[in-house]
Amino acid sequence: SEMRQYRPGDTITIEVNLEDESGIETVQMTFRKDNNTVIDFSYLGPVTFEPITLTHKVTDQSAPGVYKLSAFLATDSRKNRSDFPLKSDWDFEIVNRPIDTEGPKLNSVNVRDNRS
């Protein structure tokens, strides 16, 4: 399948469904583009037994490129930690909008006649 692509203005949404008898307290997914560019998705409580939705809003400041999952972990309310497999089908790409190289186009002009 093709890699998901996101542009400035998009929101990346990841739903994580975990199970734990004492409840989920934190979830962290880190996606890394290169050594210094990361996007962190994190849930830091409150303790829940429901699926967790992680979101990240892509902006004009988001560095374009392919982001690969480099860490995926969760803790429960008793601080027990699980590290999960890093699946490549969750990777994504951020692409910039095409650069605008054309001047404005004229749609219409309406000269209103307000004389009495």
DOLO-755974 format. One line per 3 residues: number of its first residue (from 0); their letters; for each residue x, y, z of C-alpha. Coordinates in steps of 0.001 Angstrom, whole numbers, plus 500000, padded with zeros to 6 digits. Each point is the difference from the previous one (the first is absolute). Layout:
<nodes>
NUM> A> X,Y,Z; ...
</nodes>
This chain:
<nodes>
0> SEM> 500000,500000,500000; 501130,503540,499363; 501400,502018,502878
3> RQY> 497604,502509,501523; 500754,503596,499068; 499091,503083,502001
6> RPG> 500184,503702,499141; 499963,503181,502102; 496516,500355,501456
9> DTI> 499472,496228,500306; 499655,498254,503347; 501663,496600,500414
12> TIE> 497736,497822,502175; 501075,496660,501487; 497639,497869,502069
15> VNL> 501706,497573,502380; 497951,497240,501573; 501751,498497,503036
18> EDE> 498880,497697,502783; 501191,500023,503607; 498273,498967,503209
21> SGI> 501240,503052,501929; 499395,502503,497181; 502209,501780,497485
24> ETV> 501829,503067,501315; 502359,500997,497165; 500523,499206,496339
27> QMT> 502875,501293,497904; 500639,499597,496278; 503083,501741,498614
30> FRK> 500487,500376,496266; 503476,500997,498811; 500921,501618,496689
33> DNN> 503735,500170,500609; 502255,500301,503015; 498539,503263,501252
36> TVI> 496473,500257,498599; 497343,498128,501948; 496238,500205,500399
39> DFS> 498734,498747,503353; 496463,498804,500526; 499347,499592,503709
42> YLG> 497217,499376,502456; 500883,500894,503586; 496879,499082,501944
45> PVT> 497562,499937,501621; 499895,496209,500435; 497539,498499,497526
48> FEP> 498593,496677,498859; 498824,501454,496666; 501787,500157,496618
51> ITL> 502353,502988,499887; 500058,502484,497132; 503335,501681,499271
54> THK> 500079,503023,497696; 502567,502306,498428; 499173,503075,497929
57> VTD> 502256,500473,496967; 500996,503653,499532; 502139,502059,497646
60> QSA> 502785,499461,502565; 499849,496197,499684; 503101,498704,498249
63> PGV> 499131,498066,496831; 501257,496453,499626; 499303,496396,500951
66> YKL> 499424,499342,503697; 500673,496465,501287; 498744,498642,503301
69> SAF> 502991,499841,502365; 498358,499446,503402; 496617,498667,501098
72> LAT> 499354,499417,503673; 497297,500150,502623; 499794,499901,503780
75> DSR> 497150,498997,502285; 498870,501624,503221; 502455,497792,501937
78> KNR> 502916,501262,497848; 500419,496679,498165; 501417,500705,496554
81> SDF> 499494,498289,496639; 502038,500653,496851; 498212,499072,496779
84> PLK> 501310,498941,496565; 500868,502842,497622; 497885,499283,496936
87> SDW> 500967,501790,496826; 496399,500151,498751; 499434,502781,502541
90> DFE> 502707,502211,498450; 498863,503153,498217; 501273,502828,497839
93> IVN> 499548,503737,500398; 499973,501858,496693; 499937,503746,499476
96> RPI> 497385,501659,497886; 501226,500703,496477; 501712,503375,499812
99> DTE> 497760,502690,498464; 501816,501457,496986; 497065,501697,498247
102> GPK> 498395,503403,500472; 496319,500478,500831; 497390,498994,497416
105> LNS> 497073,502299,499282; 496611,498432,500670; 497716,503001,499520
108> VNV> 499586,503714,500490; 496673,501530,500944; 499648,503777,499793
111> RDN> 496912,500811,502021; 497714,502799,498835; 498871,501842,503141
114> RS> 498651,503121,498321; 496454,500978,500926
</nodes>
